[in-house]
Amino acid sequence: MHLRSLGLSTDLGLLATRGKVFDRGDYLVAITADDPGYYHGNLLVLRAAPQVGKVAYWMRRFSEELGTDPRIRHMTLRWDGTTGDVGARAELEAAGFRIEVAQVMTARELVAPASQVEIRPLAPEEMPAIARLGFALGDRHDESYRLFLQRRAAWKRQLVESGEARFWGAFDDGTLVGSLGLVPLGLVARYQDVQIATSHRRRGIASALLATAARAVKCEQLVIVAVPGSEAARVYERVGFQIVETTASACRYPRSR
């Protein structure tokens, strides 16, 4: 299935480094077998936003493709497109889905002032530190979320060990206070998991991390995704990113997560 969305195609490129993506002709199935509870790693990808009268159909397709695994208790639908069309919003919401919209941003080069903290590439064995920082910054502090981050750290370690990606850390007096990853995917490179400790925000660390990583990779286009109107999106614009498309998806989360 041909995809128009750069954000979606790079998301699937990332998923393919960890799991599998199957083309069913009129839709795709993405499976991350090592983490069935990964909401955005086990999903269906549609050609376009689900229209009125079709939500139940796609829910059945999800159940047939992924619902046989009792550990998959969510239901995620993504669809191709660049304008943020959500299709049958009322029908999706009535079925328990939460609509999520994202901005896809690109740049060819980034400009940022030098940081006052140390920025360097992270070694494979330092990936758990990224997970610990993410857990401290997260809205959730339950064991399932901790395990999700630990599995994600294991995937990042594999990427670094194989040379498929590099992750960068910002250190203040030896303590990790920020990190991100940059994964080359053909002619483009996709940023992953930009995070800055609350105590060190608004100090230019995110900008410096973004620019440092960009200088270390050879690609025609840098790609990053942000929540519309977020502080992160404003930081990305300041260093040189521009919005090129808007994407949408829908997830029905487990009742207790």
N, C-alpha and C positions, 0 to 999 in steps of 0.2 A: 504494500500500500504506500503510495507516494505521499509524503508529508510536505505541507507548505510552511508550517511553523518552525522557525529556527529554535525557539525555546523547547518545543515538544521533541524535535528531532535530537537535540543535544541531551535532553533528559533521557530519552531512550538509549542514546549512545552510552551514557553513564550506566544505566541499568544493565546494558549488555556486558559491561566489564565485570559484573557481579552475578547476574542471573541470565535469563533467556527471554527473547522476544519472538513470538510466533505470529506469522502473517496468515490470517484467515480469509483474506481477500477483501471483505468489506469492513474488517476491524482487526486490531492487533491484540494479542494477549501478552502481558509482561508478567513474569514470575520471578520472584526473588526467593528461591527455595530455602536459603539459610535463615530467612527471617519472615515467616508467614504473617506476622503482625505488622509488617512494614506497609502502612496504608498506601503510600505512593510508589511502592515497589511491586505490588501485586494488584493489577488493574486491567481494565479494558480500555483501548484507545479507539475511538470512533472516527469516521470520516468527517463528521460535522456534529454540531450540538444536537442532542436528542430533541425531536419535535413532539408536539402534543400527540398523545396516544401511543408513543413509542417507548416511554420510560419503563413500563412493565416488561416490554420485550427485552430491553437491554439488561434489566435486572435478572431475567431468566437466563440470558446468555452468560452473565457473570457467574451465576450459580452453577451452570453447567460446566464452565471452564475452570473455575476456582473454588466453588463452594463445596466441593467434595472433601477438601481439607478442613477438618473441624477447627483447626487453629486459625483459619482465616475467618474472622468474625466481622470484618468491615466489608464495604462495597465501594469501590472507587471507579468512576468513569471519567476519562479525559477525552477530549476531542480536538481534532485539527482545526486551525483557524487562527487569524491574526488580529481580529477586531474585538475579541472578548465576548462574542455572542454566547448567551447562555441557553438559548432555545426555550424549552418548556419549563421555565423557572418554577412556576406555581406547582406543576406536577412533580418536579424533582423535590421541592421542599415538602410537599404533602407526603411524599414517600420517605421522608426522613433524611434527605441529603442536605449537606451544607455546600453552598456554592462558594468557590474560591477563585479569585481573579488575580493574575500576576502580570507585571510588566517585564518584557524582555528588552534588554538594553545591550548595545554593542559599542565597541570602540576599536580603533586601530592602534592607538598608543595612549598612555596615561601619563599625566603630569601631577606630581605631588611634592610638597616640601619634604626634606629629610626629617626623619623622626628622631626624637630624643632618647628612644629606647632601642635596644639591640634587636635587629631583625635578621633572621637566618633561616636556611632550610632545616626542616625537621627530619631526624633520622627515623627509620621504621619503628624502633622501640619507643619513640616518643609519642606515638599515636594515642595511647591511653590517656595522656595528659590533655589532649584535645577533648576526649570524651568527658573527662572530669570537669573541664571548664564549661563545656556545653551543659552538663548536668546542673552546675551551679547557676547558670544563666537561664535555665529552662523554666517554663511555667509549671511543669510537673516534676515531682520528686518521688515518684513511686518506683518500685523495683523493676517493673516492666519497661519503664522509660530508660532506666539505667542500663538494662540489658540491651535495649535497642541501640543505645549509643556505643556500648561495648562491641556489639556486632558490627556497627558501622566503622568503628576504629580498626577492627580486624580487616575489613575490606580496604580501608585506606592504607594499612600497612602492606597489604598485598600489592596495591597499586605502586607504592613507593619502591618496594623491593624489586618489582618487575620493571621499573623505569617508566611505567605508563603515566605517572603523575608526580608532581612535587607538592609538598605541603610546607607552609612557611609559618614561623612563630615569631611573636614579638615578646621580648623578655625585659622585665624591669627588675634589676637587681637579682637576676637569676630565676625569677618567677614568670611563668607563662601568663601573659595578660591579653593575648590576641592570637588568632590563627586564621588561616584560610588555605584552600587547595586550588590548584589550577590543573585541569586535565585536558591535554591535547586530544582533539577528535577530528583527525583529518586536517582540513584547512582552518579550522576554528579551535579555540581553546575555551573551556567552560570553567568558570569559578565555582567553588563549592564551599559551603559552610563558613561564611565570613562571620567571625564572632570576636567581640571585644569585651573584656571584663568591665562591669559597670563602673568600677572605680577609675577606669582609664579612658572613658569615652570623652569625645570632644577635645581630644589632644592630637588629632591628626594621625593616629596610629593605623586606623583602617585604611586611610588614603595611602599611607606609606607602604603598607602591606600589599595593597592592590598594585601599586606602581612597581614595587620590587619584583613581585611575581611576574608581571607583564614583561619586564626587561629580560627575564630569564627564559622566555619561551619563544620559539619561532612559529608564528602563525599569521594568517591574513586578517583574522578577526577575533577579538575578545568578546565573550558572551557572559552576561550575568543576569540574574532574575531577581526581582524585588517586589514587595507588596506596594501597590500604588499609594503614593502620598506618605510613605514611611520615611523616617530619618535615614535609613539605609539608602533608599532611592535617591535622596538629596545628596548624600555623600558620593554616590556613584556618579551623579551628574557633575559634581564639582571637579572630579578627576578626569572627566572626558567622555563618560558614557552618554549615549542618547537613546531614547525610547524608540524601538522599531516595530513593536507589536504588543498586543495584549492577548493573553490566553486565559482560558477558563476551564474549570473542572468541577466535579461534584463528588463528595465523599459522604457516605453514611457510616459514621463512626460507631464502634461498639458502644452499647449503653453505659458500660463501666470500663473506663480506660485510665 
